[in-house]
Amino acid sequence: MVCSNWYYVSKQTVPRESGSPWLMFFPDDGTDCVLHNPYEEVMVYRRAAGRNCTSGSQLLASCGKWFLMLDSRSRLYIIDVFSTGNRIDLPPLESLLSNDSASKRKEDRDREFEWELTSGSVYSLYSLYDDEIRGRMWVDEKTQELALVWFFDAPACFLGFYKKGNAHYDLIRITYGIPKMLTGLLRLLLRGYRLYILTMHRFVRVIDFSRQQGFEELTRSDTYPSPTFARLGYNCYFSIAVTTTGEVLLVTSTISESSERAFRIYKMDPNADPDDHMPDLLGVDSLGDEALLLDLGITMPANNTLGIKQNSIYFTHHNLILSKNNWKKVAHVLPPNEVDICVFNLSTKTLEPFPGPSNMSLKDARWIFSI
């Protein structure tokens, strides 16, 4: 009941509070990120709020409307991309707490660090390159709780964990000082104050950070940790996910010669022999009334009113594969009209693509949900 010009302007300036999924585009030309509602009849874009939201910074992780960023001086911060610039600066990377090692910046080198053990071993760490530092983040909009984890990819010998209110990062070992079956890192996800790590031996390691100080290792390590996903082999892209009830899933993705993508989901057999550490996996045919956000590795309740489709997998091209000990991106720059942003329906086995703008070359894209 208003004029078309007013309606158009309102769409550009006031974000929906409905929680329906949005898309964030990252242009390859270095300009600021762009928001788009994929369910608008007319493709309408607007710049993310906050001046220079992403310009000059590296995106490490996202959760809902919050982005975890690393600036040009290797300082971490999170920013609300819908606000007028609501930004939270985080402790410096070198504030990592450990009893037998320490991290420090090299003099006059903002993006170069040294990791020194009490044994005298020294590792050089770099945050200069996109593939050298990574992260995951969880933000609960209702409780205002915040948790995140970051790590240097080379060498990937530790994780730094942070939760709201801390002035430092807690160190989590992944290569030494822990049982052999818990070492290494293939995949990881963060849901609330629980961190799930798929180790090099394909065991699922679970770490809880809900206590006031430090963290608790929940994985059995007296003989063997939790059962392994090793039976699936290494011939497909795979990732782990966790449902709203805390059940861990393995998600595999394959692309046929005709470029058709297919997903399969597995879970551990709850009736398996507890002494069998490589049990058969059960196929999951349906997610029921939930949707899987593959980039975050979590499920959430579906809501057709908000455009969140049940029994579907939301994903972007931002999938990572493992090559030796390093993570590598499948694609760094996406050509126009070939943006791999899709929703896969598990019931119909069909793919609904959401192509990017024809006049914009993208280096990245993310789904945004209210978590």
N, C-alpha and C positions, 0 to 999 in steps of 0.2 A: 504493500500500500504506500510505497514511496517512489520517488522518481528514480529512473535507472542510474543516473549519475551518482546519487547518494548511495544507492545500493552497491554500486561498484566500489566506491571509496570505502564503505564500511567493510567490505570483504578484504580490502588491502590493508586495513589498519587494525582490525580487531580479530585476534585469533579465536577460533572456536574453543569453548570450554567443554565440549561434549566428550572429548577423549577419543574421537574417531582418528584413525591413522592418517598421518601426514607423511610427506616425503621431503627429505632435505637433499638438495643437489649441491655439489661442490664443483664449480666450474674449473676447467683446466687452465684458464688464463690468469688465475691468482686472485680474481675478484671475490667478494664476500659470498657466503653461502646463501642459497635461495630456498624458500619454503614453497611447497605446493600441496594443495589438497587434491589427491588423485581422483576423488569422486565428484569433483565439480564438473558440470556439463561443459563449461568453457574452461580451458586451461589457463588458470590465473596464478601468477607468481608474485611474491613479495620478498624483499630482502629480510633476512633474519634480524631481529631486533638487536640493538647493541652495536655501537660503532666498531668496525673492524672485528667482527665476531670471530672470524677464522683467519683473516689476513695475517701472514707472517707466522702463524702457529701451526703446529701439527696436531691433527685429531688422533687421540689414542683410543677413546672409547666413548660410548653414548648410552644413555638410559633415559627414556622418555624425552623430555625437553632439555635435559642437561647433557653437556658435552665435557669430556675430560680433555684438556688441551695442554700442549707443551709449547712454550714460547721460544723465541730465538735465543734466549739465554738459559735454556734448559730449566725453566721454572714451571711447575705444574699449577694449573688453576682449573676450576670448573665454571661454566657459564650457562645461564638460562637463555636459550636462543629465542624464546618468545617474549622476554622482558625487555626493558629499556637498557639493559646492560648489567643485570644482577650477576656479579662475579664473586667467586670465593677463591682467594689465594690459598694454596696449600703449602705445607712445610717444604723446605728445600730437600732435594734428593739425598744429600749427604747426611740428613738427620736420621738415617736408618740405624736402628738399635741392634747391637750384637755384642756378645761377650768376647768373641775371639777374632773379630775382623772389623774393618772400618772403610768407609768410602769418603773420598775427598776430591774436590775439584782441583784440576791442575791449574797452577798459577797462570792467570790471564787467559784461561781457556774455558769459556763458559760451557762448551759442549763436550768437554773431555774430562773423564774422571779416572781415578785409580782406586781399585779395590784391593786392600792389603790384608792378608791373614797374619795371625800371630806367628805362624811358621816362617814368615818372611816372604812368602809368595805374593807377587803383585800382578794384578790383571789390569789392562787398560780397557776402559769402557767408553763408548762413544754414543752420544745421542744426536749426532749430526745427521745421520741418515735415517730415512723412514723405517727401514727394517731393523734398526738397532734397539729400539725401545717400544714396548707395547703395554697395554693396560686393559683392565676391565673395571666396570663401575656399576654400583647399584644405588639408586635413590628411591626412597619411599616418600611419595608426595604427601601422604596422609600424616605420617609420623615425623616427617622431616629427617629421617635417619639417612646416613650417608656412609657408604663403604666403597673402597676401591683397592685395586692391586696393580702394581706395575713391575716390570722386569726388563733388564737389558738382555737382548737376544744373544749377544756374543760376549763372554760366555754366559749361558743361561744357568747360573749357579745359585740363584736366590730369587725370591720374590719380596717386594716391599708392600706391606699391607697397612692401610690407613682407615680409621673410622672417625666419625664426627667427634670433635672435642680433643683429639690427640694433637700433640705438638711434634710428633715424630712418626716414623714408619716402623712397624714390627717386621723383623726379618724371618722369612720362612725358607728353610733349606730345601733344595731339590736335587742336589748332587752329592753332598757329603754329610756325614754325621747322622744319617738316617738309614733304615733298612734298605737293602739293595732293591727290593721289588717296588719301593716307593720313589726311586730316583727317576729323574728326567721329567719332561713335560711335552706331551703331544697336543693336548687340548686342555682348556680350562674354562670354567664359567663361575660366575659369582651370583648368588641369589641371597639377598639379605646378608646376614653375617656368616653364611656358609660358603666355603670355596670348594669347588669340585675340580680335581686334577686327574686327567687321564695320563698315567705315567708311561715311560718308554716301554715297560713290560705290559702295557695295556690293563693295568689295574686301576680301579677308581679310588682315588685318595680323597678323603673328606676332612676338612679342617673347619672348626667352629670358632668364631670370634665374639660370641655373645657375652663372654665373661668380661668383667670390668677391666682387667689387665691381662695382656698376653692372649694366647689362644690354646685350644685343645685339639689334639689329633684324635679324630674319631675312628680312624681306620685300624682294623686289627693288624698288628705287626708282631705278635708273639711268634707265629709261625709263618703265615702268609696273610696278606691283606685281603680285601674284598675280591670276589671273583673277577676274572679277566674277560675282556672282549676279544681275546687273541684269535679265536677261531675264524673270524671273518676275513683274515688275510689283509693284503695291502693294495689291492687292485682297484680301489674306489676312493673317492673323497668321503671322509666321515667326520662326524662331530658328535659331541655329547650334549644332552639336554636334561633338564630336570623339570618334573611336572609340579603343579601346585601342591600335590600331596607329598612331594619329596622323592618320588621314584625316578631313578636315573635311566635315561634312554640313550641308545646309540642310533644315530641317524646317518644313513648312507645316501650318497647322491652319485648317480652315473649319467653319462651323456652318450647316447648312441651315435652310430656313424651318421645318422640323419639329423644329428644335433638336437635330438629330443632328450629332455631331462626327466629323470625318474627318481623318486625318493622311496626308501624303505626304512621302517622303524623297528628296532628290536629292544627287548628288555630281558633281564635275567629271569630264569625260571624260579619262582618262589618256592617250588617243591623240590629243587635240586638238592643233592646230597651236600651238606655243608663242608664235607672234606674234599669235594670235587671243585678244584679251583679253575677249571676250564669247562664249565657246564654248557650244555646246549642252550642257545638263545631262542627266545620265543618271538615270533613276528607280531607286531602290533598293527592291526588293520585299521584301527580308528582311534582318534584322539577324543572321541565323544563330543562334548560341548565345549571343548577348549581349542585354542589356536596356538600354534608353535611359532615363536619368534626366533628363527634359526640364528640370526646374527648375535642375539643375546644368550641363546641356549636355554630359554625358559618357555613355559606355556602360560597362558592366561585365559580367563573365561571369555568365551565368544559372546558377541552382542551384535545381532543383525541390525538393530536400530542405529548403532554407532558405526556400522560398516566393518566390524571385526567378525570374520566368517569362521564358523565352527569347522572342525576337522580339516583345517588348512594350515599350510606352512608359508609364512611370510619370510622372504629372504631378498638379499641384494647380491651383486657380484662380489661383495666384500667377504668372500670365503677364503680361507687360508689353507694351504697344504704344507706338509712337512717334507723337506728335502734334506736328508742327513740330519744335522742338528739345527737347521735354520728354517724359520718360517719364511715363506715367499708368497707374494700376492699373485693370484691367478692373472690379474690384469691391472696395470697401473693407470692406463688412460682408456676410457671407453669412447668409441666413435659415436657420433650422433645417430639416433634411432636404433642403437644396438645396446642400450643400457639393460643389463640383466637384473631388472627389478620385477619380481613376479610374486604371485600367490599360487601355490600348488594345492589343488583340491584332492585330498586322499580318497574321497568317495568315488569321484569320477575319473581320477588319474589325469586330470587336465590342468593346463597351465594358463593362468591369466597374466599376460605381460602388461607392464606400465611403462611404455617408452618415454624416454626423456625428451626434452624440447629439441626440435630439429635445428635450432640456431645456437645450440650450446653444446660444446664438447666437455665431457665430465671426467673428472679423475676419481670421484667417489660419489656414493649416494647412500642414504640411510632411511629406513622406516622409523617413524617417531610415534610412540604410543604413550598414553598416560598409564604408568605402571602402578 
